Amino acid sequence: MGTSFRKKYIEQIKKIAEELRNLELPAVTEELFALFETTGNRLKYEEVYFMRRKFLAVFGMAAYIWKRKEDVAKLTEVLEDICGEECWALPAHVNRKEGKDWRVTVDLFASETAQALSEILGLVNKSLPEECKIPAELCAKVESEIERRVLIPFFSSKPNYGGWECADHNWNAVCAGSIGSACIYLMEGKNEERLEQCLRRICHSLEFYLNGFKEDGTCMEGIGYFTYGMTYFTGFAEQLLRYSKGTINLFENEKVKNIARFQQKMYFSSGKTVSFSDGDRDAKFRMGLTCFLAKQYEGVRIPPETLAADFETDPCYRFMGLMRDYLWTKEERVTEALDTASRHDILSDAQWSICEGANGAAMAIKGGNNAEPHNHNDVGSFIYLADEEFMVTDLGAGEYTKEYFGEGRYQILCNSSLGHSVPLIGGQKQKSGAEYGASEFTADGCGRTKVEFAGAYPGNVVNRLVREADFSMDSGALTVTDCFELPKGTIFFTEQIVTQCDVELTEHGAWLRGKQHDCVLQLPEIVKFIWCQEKEHKNHQGETEIVRLLQWSVPLQPGRENKGSTWFAMIAYKK
């Protein structure tokens, strides 16, 4: 598997290098940089910034693979240009009004840049014949810029630098892994005492990153962030293992083994992925990372090659992952194929339950709380799909803007409980905060999951709310039953499912019309009011999508405490 992928990957790099060779790097300007500050828009500056990193990755790898003078010449030009950038961090991560040293902010992308440049000096350039090497004065300049912009600001500070050094999410792994990698490349054999001090701090930082995973290995930020953080953790850990001659082995941690097996649980047999949190319904896996972990641990399965990220998949062109898709796929990997049919995976620590039947229907449901990393207010939410079509969807990550990570986060549809398949009770949505979450989560391994999540709502609107999702492994039918106890005065209980299918209302339910499947939604006969609202959603790429909120009112008895239950059933049919 690895060698087949690798051949196509090399051909792609060669093609892109020819396309870019005679082009100039686009310029990063003050006008673009200021857009985030004035409008909240990130995408326009980042489009230019990441195109520059594409040039760096393409010609860094081309020089390493083919060792041609023309590739090194272009790489030299790119290195000079990146050394001249005013700031390696992104506008969203600096504060120019209050931070006088904003130009040397150590964020994700300054760290990634330092790692890429150090690897080009410490791996790529060392592999080149003498007549092709990068000029010595430019190597000194690159090393000086890495020191000035990243290593000195970080190591001269006290922990917790930037809030990420002791964080339990991807920022920690990416920044610490990048810096640790750069330290080894730049200091090994030159300043061993300083290197040892630096590595101790990096390894201590990465302990916090691992603490962010549940014991069952779940990445609460979603499958994309698993790939992001683990690429940098694994890249640094492998480099550290070689540097220490096997004496420092971060892979011996039992939790890392569970983390390595998380990815395969996120894939359905159709190739679609669980999109909880800021996840993605069409996530691609990194072949290099997955091959390495499969070699390191028994039980790690490699998804089909058609689902692998290629060179262009990552819009940020991160060198660590791109280079390891080449370095770590040299050998043919012998491993069992990923088999997802007829399974019920239970991630009990994260409170995720994932079911798939033999007929291609699948569902996933979550508990948890509303203060998780990249949190959405989504306790009790579920997805339901038929082969490649999501009949009930989780929108995953929206467009990253200033508001997305600010005070207006839960006014954005995909982050609010209004953008998830959970009830509105007394007109109230779920609230954000660690105190708002599930009090019970159980699953039987045969398709049935139970979540008690009254605690996700304000305390005055619901006393008890239990959702049972019963998925048939044979037929693919899904029945959801909500049992509730409402205090006197709560007079509205509105069920909701979120879909991007066309909706056709019927007397006792609705048809969800997909491109290849239709799904019937069946409701109790006592339900008389069902309606559908259309909303606009800005996806992670900034594109507008239409989302339909299918809602119906559960009959209650005004003026009384209401104890009861309601249900709905769904089954999809191929057209």
N, C-alpha and C positions, 0 to 999 in steps of 0.2 A: 504493500500500500504506500509506504513512504517514498519509495523510488519512483513510482508512477506519478505521484503528486509532484515530486521534485523536478522531474523532467519538464512538466508543463510550467512550473513555477519559474524555472530558469529561462525558458523561452519567453515568458511574459516580461521578465526583467529586461531581456535583450531588446524586445520590441519597444518597450517604454523608453529605454535609454536612447534608442535611435530617434524617437519622436521628440525627446527633450533636448538632444545634444546641441542644437543650434538656436535654442530659445534662451532668452534672458529670464532670470528670476523676477517674478513680480515684486513690486516695491511695497514695503510696509510703510504707511504714511501716518502723520499725526492726525489727519482727517479721519482715517479709518480707525485709528486707536481710540479717538475721542467718542466714537459712536456709542459705545457701551455706556459711557458716562452721561451722554446727552439723551439717548433714546432707549437704552437698555438692550439694543441689538448686539449680539455677539457674532453672528454668522458672517457678516461681511468682512470684518478684520480677520477672523479665523480662516476664512476661505483662502486668503492670501498667505497667511502665516503657514498653514499646513501645505499649501502648494510648494512653498520654499523647503519644507521638511521632506516633501516628496523628492525634490531634486537631490537633497542630501542622501536619502535612503537609496535611491536608484543608482547614483554614481558611486556611493560608498560600496554597495554590493557588487556593482559591475566591475569596479576596480579589484575587488577581492576575488571574484570568480574568474575573470579573464586576464587581468593584469596588463591591460592595454594602455598605451600612453594617452590615447584620446580620452579614455574614461578618467584617468588620473588628472589630466588637464582640466576637464570639466569639474571634477571633484575639488580641485584646488581653487577654482573660481567660486564655487559654492561656499567653501570653507571661509574664504576671505569675506564674502558677503554676509554670512551669518555672524562672523566675529564683529561686523560693523553694525549689527542691529542695536538699537537703543536699549531694548529690554527683551529678555528671552521669555518672561512670564506673559500671560495673557491679560488684557485689560480688565477682565472680570475678576482677576485675583490681585490687583494692585489698588492702592489708594493714593492717588497723586495729590489729593488735597491735604492729607495728614501725614503721609509718609515721605520724608525727605530722601530716603534711600530706596524708593520704589523701583528704581532701575535694576536693583540686585535682589528683587524678591525671589525667593526659592519656592516656586509652585510646582505643579505637575510637569509643566511643559519646559520650564527652565531646567528641571532635573532630568527630564527625558533628553533634552538637547545636550546636556553635559555627558550623559551616558553614551549617546550616539557619537559625539565628537571624540570622547576618550576611546571608544572601541575602534573608531577609524584610525586613531593614532596607535593604539596598543595592539590591534589585531590586523586590520587591513593594511596599514602602511608597513608593518613588520613583515608581511607576507610578500611584498613587492620586490622585484629585482632592483638593484641599485640604480639603474638608469631610469626607473619609473617612479621612484619614491617621491613623496610629497616634500617640497623644499623645507629644509631644516628650520629656516626662520619662520615659516608659516606654522610648522608644528609647535614651535616655541610660543607663538602668538596664540594659537588655539589653546594650549595648555594654560597659558596665563589667563585667558578669558574664562576658562572653566574654574580656575582658582578664584578669580575676582568675583565672578557672578554667582557661584554656587558653593564651592567648598569653604572659602573663608567666611562668608555670611553664616553658613550653617554651623560650622565647627567652632566659630568664635562666640556663638550664642549659647544660652543655657536652655536645656529642655524645658518646656515643650515648644520647639521652634514652630511657628506658624500655625499652631493648633493641630498640625498633622503628625508630629513626631510621636505622640502618644495616642494617636487616634486608632480606632478599631475598624477602619475601612480602607478602601483602595488607595486613597491619598498616601497613606503610610507606606504601603508596599511599593508604590510607583516611585515616590520621592526617595525613600530610604534605599530601595533596591537599586535605583539609578545612581545615587550618590555612592553607595558601597561599591558598585561595579566600577565607577569612575576612579575611586580611590585605588582599587587594585591595579587597574591599568596604568595609572599615573605614578604610583608610589612603589610598586613592587620592585625590589632590588635597588631602590634609590633611597628611600626613607622608611625603613621597616618599623622603627619605633613609632613614628607618627601614624603609619598605616595600622598598626595593631590597636592604637588608641581609637582611631576612627572606626575600625571594624567592631570594636566592643560596643560603641555607641549605636552603630547601625543594627547590630544583632539584638541589642536590648529594645530598640524601637520596634523591630519586626515581631517581637513577642506580643505587642499590643495588637498588631494586625491580625495575628492568628487568634487572639482572644475574641475578635469580632465575628468569627465563624461559630455557628452552633456546634455542639459536640458531634452531631450527625454529619457535619461537613457543609451544611447549607450556607451559601452566600446570600444574605438577606437583601443585598442590593440588586440581585438579579444575575442572570447568566452572563450578560455582557461584562459586568463588573467582576465576576469571577475570572473571566478570561484576562481582563485588564490587570487586575492586581496580581494574579498568580503568574502571569507572564514575567513580571518584574521580580516577584519573589523567587520564582524558580530559576530565572536567569542569573540572579545574584547568588543564590544558594549553590548552584552548580559551579559558578566561578570560584566561590569561597571554598568549596570542597576540593577543587583542584589546587588552589593556592595553598591551602592548609595541609595538602597531601593526605586528605581523608580524615584529619583529626577534628574538623568542625563540620558536622553533617546535620544540616537542618532538616533533611528528609527522614531522619530517624524518629521524628515526632509522630506519634500515632494519629494525632488529629490531622496532620497533613495528608496522611493516607486516606482518611475519610473525605477530606476536601477534594482530593484528586478524583474520587469517584462521584462527586456531585454532578459534574457536567453531563454524564450519560443519562442521569435521571431526568434531566430537563428536556430531552429530545423525545418527541413522539415519532412513531414509525413513518409518518408522512414527511418528517423533516422539520415540522413546526416545533416551536419551543414555548415553554412556560414563560409568561411575560409579567409575572408579579413584580411589584415595585417599579423601578426604572429599567425594566427588562425589555425584551424584544421578541416578537412573535416569529421572527425569521433570523435568529442569531446564527452566525457562522462560527465554527470552532477553529482554533489555530492548530494546524497539523503538527507543527514542531513541538509546541507545548504538550499536546496530547500524546504524541509518540514518546516523548521523554518520560512523561508520567506513567505511560503504559509499560515502559521498560523498567521503571523504578518500582512499580507496585503491581502485585497480582490483582486481578479483578477490575483493572481500568480498561474500559472498552473504547474503541475508536469508532465514531460515527461514520457513515458512508462518506467516501471522498467527495461526492457531489455537494456535501454540506460544508466543506472546508473553506475557510477564507482564502482568497487569493491575494496577490500583491495589492490590488486596488480596493479590497474590502474595507480596510481601515482608513477612514477619511483623514486621519491624523498622521498616517505614515510613520508609526512608531518603530524606530530602528531595532529595538530589543526583540520584538516579536517577529519582524520581517526577517532579520538575520537568522533567527533560530528556526524559522520555517525552512531555511536552507541548511543550517548546521546540524539540526537534530532530525533530519529526514534522510541522512546518508544511507542508513541501513534499512533493509526490508523488515518491516515490523510484523511479527507473527503474533496475532492476538485474536481472541474470539470476536466475531462480528457483534455489533450492537443489536440486541434483540429486545424490542420494547413491547411486542404484542402480548396481550393477556397478562397484564401485570398491574399490581397495586403497590406502588412505592410510598412508604410512610416516613416522612421526615419529622419525627415526633418532637424534637427539640425546637425546630423552626415552626412547627404546626402547619406543615404542608402535606397534602394528600393528593397523589397523582395516579389516575387509573386509565388503563387503555384496554379495550376489548379486541377480540380477534378480528372484528369486522371493520376496524379503522376508526370507530368512534372512541372518544376519549374525554376525560374531564379532569380538572384540578381544582381544589378548594383550599383555602387557607384560614388560619386563625390568627395568632400573633397579636400585636398591639400597634397602636398608631404613633409610635416614636421609633420606628425601625430605620436603619440607614436608607437614604433616598426614599423616605416614607411616603406612602399613599394612605389615605384613610379608607382602608379596604378590608377590615376584619370581617370574616364570613363570606367574602366574595368568591366567585367561582368562574371558571371558563368551561365551555363545552364545544367540542369540534367534531367534525365528520371529515375524515381524511385530512385534506389540506385546508378546509374551510372552517373558520371560527364562526359558529352559530351564535354563541355567547362569548364576548371577547373581553379581554383586559387590555386596555390601550397601551400599557407600558409607558415608556418615557415620552414626555412631550418636548417641545422646543425649549432648549435651555436659554433663558433670558434672565435679566436682573430680577424680575418679579418671581420667576420660577423658584429661586432660592432666597426670596425675601418674604416680606410680610404678607404678600398676596398669594403665597403658594397654594393655599387651599381654596382660593377662588377660581383656580384653573381646573377645568373639568377633569382631566386625567388624574389629578391628585386628590380631588374631593371624593367623598363617598357617593356623590351624585353621578360620578363617572364610573361607578362599579355596581355590580349586581347584588345590591343589598337593599333592605327596606328603608323607607323614610317613615319615621314614627312621630306622630303628632306634628308633622311637617318638619321634623328635626333630622339633620344629617348627623353622621358620626363626627366626633371631635378628635382633634389631634392631641397627642401626649401619651406618655408611657402608661398613665393610669387608665387609659381608654383601650381596652383590649378584651380578649377571650379569657374566660375563667375556666373553660374546660375544652379539651380537644381529644377525641378518641377516633380510632379507625380500626377496622377489623381485618384488613388485608384481603378482603373479598369484595370490595367495592362500596362499602358503607362507611361514611364519615359523619361524626357528630361534633358540632361546634356550639358552645354556649357563649353568646357575645352581647348580652344586654349591656355589659360594661363598656362597650364601644360608644354608647350613646349618652347624652346628658342624663343625669340620675333621676330627673323628674318625669321622664317620658315612658320608661319601660322598666318593669321589675324583673322580668325573666324573658329571655329570647333564646330558643334552642333551634338550630338548623340541622336537619339530617339530610344528607345527600346520599341517595341510594343509586349507584350506577350498576347496570346489568352488564356483566362481562360477556354475555352471550348476544343479547340483542342490541346493546349500545344505548338503551333507553336510560334516561336520567329522571329520577323523581326527587324533588326537593320539598321537604315538609318543614314549615316554621311553626313551632309551638310558642305561644307568648302569653304573658300576663302583664296587663297594662294597668297603671293606677287610674283611679277615678279622675276624669278630666281629660285624659288622652283620648281623642275621638277620631284620629286619623291613623290608619295603618296602610301604607301604600307599598306594595311590592314593586320591584323593578328588575328588569334585566337589560343589559347593555348589548347592543348588536350593531353591526355595520351591514347586515343583510337588509334587503327590501322587506317591508312588513306589510302583511295583508291581514287586517283584523277580521275575526269571525265571531259568531255568537258567543262561544265559550272559549275563546283563546285567540290564537293568531297563527298564521303561517310565516315563517322566516324563509325568504327566498334567496338562496345563494346562487352562485354561478353553476355549480355542479350538484348541489344538494338542496333539498327543501327540508325544513324542520317544523314539525307541528308542536305548538305550545298548547297544552290542554289545561284548563282551569276548572275549579269547582263550579257547578251550575249556579250557586248562590252569588257568584261574582257577576255584577251587572254593568260595572263601569270599567272599561279598558281603553286606553288611549296611547298615543305614540307622539313623542316630541323629537324633533330633529335639532341637533346641536353641531356646532363646528369645533373641530379639534385640530390644533397645530401639532403635527407629529415631530419626532426628534430632528428631522431634516428641515423643519420649518414649513412643510407642505400642509395644506388644509385638507382635512378629511371630514366626511359627514358621519355623524354618530347618531344612532336612534336609541332613545330611552323609552322602552316599552313598559308602561306602568298600569297597574290596576288597583282599585280600592277594595280592601277586605272589609266586608260588612261588620260593623261593631254596634254595640248597644249604648247609645249616648246616656251619660249620667250614671253609668254603672262601671264597676271594675270588670274588665274583660279578660277572661281566661279562655283560651281556645287555640285552634290551630288552623293553618291553611296550607295548601299544597299546590304544586304545579308539576307537570310532567312534560318531558321533551323527548322526541325521538326523531332522528334524521333519516331521510330517504334519498338515495341517489336518483337523480333525474333520468 
